[in-house]
Amino acid sequence: MPLTEITSRVRSAEISSGRKTGSARLIAVSKMQPNERVIATLDAGHRLFGENRVQEAAGKWPEWIASYDDVELHLLGPLQTNKARQAIGLFDAIHSLDRPKLVRTLARLAQEVGTCPSLFIQVNTGEESQKAGVHPDALDALVKESRSLDLPVVGLMCIPPAAEEPALHFALLAKLAARNGLAELSMGMSADFETAIAQGATYVRVGSAIFGARD
Ligand SMILES: *Cc1c(COP(=O)(O)O)cnc(C)c1O
């Protein structure tokens, strides 16, 4: 599906939810996509992208960031502490903050480097054992610890369980964010981004619907 079609679906979802135009931003998820598809999207004027792995992003984005103005790159996948320094250098936002050890590592590096990407705490709303993210009952403490170390936590992120109604998870994430005074909600992917916008998503992360199936 062309990017313009996804963009107009985002705009329609904003309108039908009574939201302001532009209040839900579209992250084009370029992980594991052929370079020519990503370049076509850059040439079409899109500037906000998401990647899942530090290594993969580091192999292709520095060149594109140098050749296109105002590219904004977000890390969506899990972050190992030993990649945190590289991630701080490359990404404008990280959506996968999920544990105290990573909070402390990012805080130390942010002090040292003098900058820090905007941070989203990933919440495991379905409490699935194989999935990353802090459990809902441990979230408030993690927000508190992050704030005490001056980390720029701006919002929450979730990936609902595949077999469940995503709207319930999006609503829970919105409630948890409100309770913690966090404005940004990163939720919704190719199959459910309109549902996420209806529940208040400020960032939707759409990959295959824009670029086609990944290998
Ligand atoms: C891959 C991925 C997406 C995009 O998934 P699509 O179904 O291709 O839209 C969004 N968020 C995260 C965290 C991902 O890993």
The ligand as an ORCA input file, in Angstrom:
! r2SCAN-3c Opt
* xyz 0 1
  C       8.023     -4.778     13.320
  C       7.431     -3.898     14.333
  C       6.408     -3.002     14.005
  C       5.754     -2.934     12.631
  O       5.048     -4.111     12.391
  P       4.087     -4.236     11.093
  O       3.137     -5.312     11.484
  O       4.963     -4.603      9.963
  O       3.409     -2.948     10.907
  C       5.957     -2.159     15.003
  N       6.470     -2.179     16.236
  C       7.450     -3.026     16.585
  C       7.992     -2.983     17.978
  C       7.961     -3.912     15.660
  O       8.913     -4.767     16.025
*
